[in-house]
Amino acid sequence: MTPRLRRRVFLAAAAVAGAWLLWGLTGLPDYGVYNGPYGDVLNRVAVAERKATNVVASVTFDYRGVDTMGEEYILFAAVLGVATLLRAQRDETEQPPDEDAADRHAPATSNAVRVIGLGLVGPVVLFGIYVVAHGHLTPGGGFQGGVVLATGALLVYLSGEYVTLRRVSPEVLTDAAESVGAAGYVAIGLLGVVAGATFLTNVLPLGRPGALLSAGTIPPINLAVGLEVAGGFVLLLSEFLEQTLVIRRPGEVT
Amino acid sequence: MIVLEVTVFLLVAAAGTAVVLTRNPVNQAIVASFYGLVLGIMFLVYQAPDVALSQITVGAVALPLMILLALAKVRALEGSRRRDDDR
């Protein structure tokens, strides 16, 4: 296919796709107009039914809990896939991280980065726990909080060395957090089956709206997701760092 | 309010264009991080704080980080190939 023909094919396809898109845009509801019934229904009944002040959490972890379980397992499978792809190959050898290599001196982390990074680790971890624990009350939840928690591990790497990261997040611990979190979601779902209802039925006591212990199974599920996401992201981070800093093909420059 | 909405839309459009126009992958990762942050602000302006939080954590932190780490590995590999060619 010559470049000229290719351009013609592209222009024709772009014209059709563009016209189709414009046609679709004309059928959109007006700016700021909401037509769907579900949002209005949820706004009316969700807090009374589930005692969670964050209606988004009621939807994602209760009414549509199975959807979120699927999403959690997408992330689980993705992390698993990356860990498999980034494992040490037969012709690769492990070497001490760049920072320790005799022939190379990585620029030392500046004191400014070190102080700010280490100073942020505590608040970031605390904020992550807060976001996970208050998922049913305020915006946030297991996913967001889990990533924030994993950012804590990233800060440790940025202000220290790769070895420090491995020391504060041993592989056993991150693997365990990821699997326990993933399995925990299903286990909480099975509580409903045990109680004689359907999978993921909210069978725990609902409590009072606005209380930390309220909304039944939503906070435990948030905790499970938080563990899974934090473990998964730290695992991703350390697998990538290991491939980049420790594992070498023969002859690969560091 | 309408001023804020228009401003944030323009910012998103400008940041998105900047990501496309940045050709160096390392710079692009940083610009993409900024784009993720701006997108998060847009979600906040449209009163979707849950989505804004996810967007900021994933778009501004996780994604650029993965790109940077992958680039570091690719560069180390390219270095080794170049060394092989020299032999």
Contacts between the chains, C-beta under 8 A, distances in Angstrom:
chain1	res1	chain2	res2	distance
A	54	B	50	7.4
A	56	B	50	4.6
A	57	B	50	8.0
A	131	B	53	7.2
A	139	B	49	3.6
A	139	B	50	4.7
A	139	B	52	7.6
A	139	B	53	6.0
A	140	B	50	6.9
A	140	B	53	5.5
A	141	B	50	7.0
A	143	B	54	6.1
A	144	B	50	7.4
A	144	B	53	4.1
A	144	B	54	5.4
A	144	B	57	5.7
A	147	B	54	7.8
A	147	B	57	3.7
A	147	B	58	6.5
A	147	B	61	7.0
A	147	B	62	6.1
A	148	B	57	6.1
A	150	B	62	7.8
A	151	B	57	7.3
A	151	B	61	5.8
A	154	B	61	7.5
A	154	B	65	6.8
A	233	B	62	6.6
A	236	B	66	7.2
A	237	B	65	7.2
A	237	B	69	7.8
A	240	B	66	6.8
A	240	B	69	3.9
A	240	B	70	7.1
A	240	B	73	7.5
A	241	B	69	6.6
A	243	B	69	7.9
A	243	B	73	5.4
A	244	B	69	5.6
A	244	B	72	4.6
A	244	B	73	4.7
A	244	B	76	6.9
A	248	B	76	7.7
A	249	B	77	7.1
A	249	B	80	5.9
A	251	B	80	5.0
A	251	B	83	5.9
A	251	B	84	6.2
A	252	B	76	5.5
A	252	B	77	6.5
A	252	B	79	6.9
A	252	B	80	3.7
A	253	B	76	6.2
A	253	B	79	3.8
A	253	B	80	5.8
A	253	B	83	6.3
A	254	B	76	6.9
